[in-house]
């Protein structure tokens, strides 16, 4: 049975556990969470998976440097990623680790399927390998002899390995790209992949000799080799969908609707992974969603520069929802973008404190003062066509534009207060005008809270709670309706959503 349209499966990359989680990991996880929550707003069931990538040379070396066994090491760092995931309030439904037995089973099963398709063979090989990328390079792809991402010279590896016939999939992938013009998103990332396809794909080594590296999943039927970490890692996406474990679950969720990641690993997801799936006779994911890199004050974040931003520090000082809002309001999703505390504070003061926080605060205060603290009588309102545009932006991962729309509405409601001056109207005995204005804003706030829910789930809940909605399951459909806020319902005043920043 084909997968149903009302089921949505999305994934983050599984993060390497060679080091602690940083703001770049948080960025991808929050972006994915925004989409997961938006799909739930649309009424879909969502499977949302994140996790950790725990094998390979890079991790074996990091454990060695710490003087502990690899399993002890990965257990500890993986736990850090799990905690960050909780801290970010992402609505994940599974956290996968590549050292779990279910994953070993899935990785071996897809290997066997590719082998049965005649796509795996053994040969002696010598190549330049960047351990930080866990990837072979050919001379022409290096920048003056160093890896273009890590700026380090690759190591020369020489051994007998298993190879995957990636070259065989050049033509099928071209056809697939032709038939699915939105497969890799956005378009500029798609073009890069097309370019590589035009040049033709080369077969790649997909195993390592146990003598050189034992920290990996054993190759089925050959104890002297373990799988190449990317062959193992990519498979996590089907492991978490029940491959090799639960057929019914697999049919429910596979193919994935979106794999989300940074641009440096696009190639693995858009070319190698689909080729592996084609080889195993499995359907391909619907979309590969590629975003840019976060920089810090204009520079690439790196340990050696000492400018790595720790998500915990930002959350501690400004609150989680501020962090979530800032990342997707300030930076266009897809392009590279700069994280700056100065810009974050500016957004906090203007958009959050001044625009949204104040709107909620003064509307609730005026309702208490002029309408005995209950929702005034209902006013007919216009169905706002902005929500159709909001939906279109969200579906295209245009989070910045979606937030801009919401803020236009927020500012419009603030202007309505300034224009209608309910305090003056009340003095002049125009109570029904006051009621009309306040109802328009309160019902508007209900819409705003729902539209903000994917981005700022706690703030949305707080706004809805002030409007008297408790344990409310927000749905996109209710953005298309006016008048759901019932008159007579008492408002529940609360402290400011975004209090002034203290030094
Ligand atoms: O590549 N800006 O893991 P990884 C934006 N294990 N995003 C960033 C970022 C930054 N500065 N830094 C990291 C791996 N990211 C593999 C993936 S998947 C089968 C295997 C995010 O720990 C971004 O999503 O190096 C990037 O692609 C990912 O973290 C890399 O995480």
Boltz pocket constraint, residues with backbone or C-beta under 6 A from the ligand:
constraints:
  - pocket:
      binder: B
      contacts: [[A, 12], [A, 13], [A, 14], [A, 15], [A, 16], [A, 17], [A, 23], [A, 24], [A, 25], [A, 27], [A, 28], [A, 53], [A, 230], [A, 233], [A, 234], [A, 235], [A, 236], [A, 260], [A, 261], [A, 262], [A, 263], [A, 264], [A, 265], [A, 292], [A, 293], [A, 294], [A, 295], [A, 301]]
      max_distance: 6.0
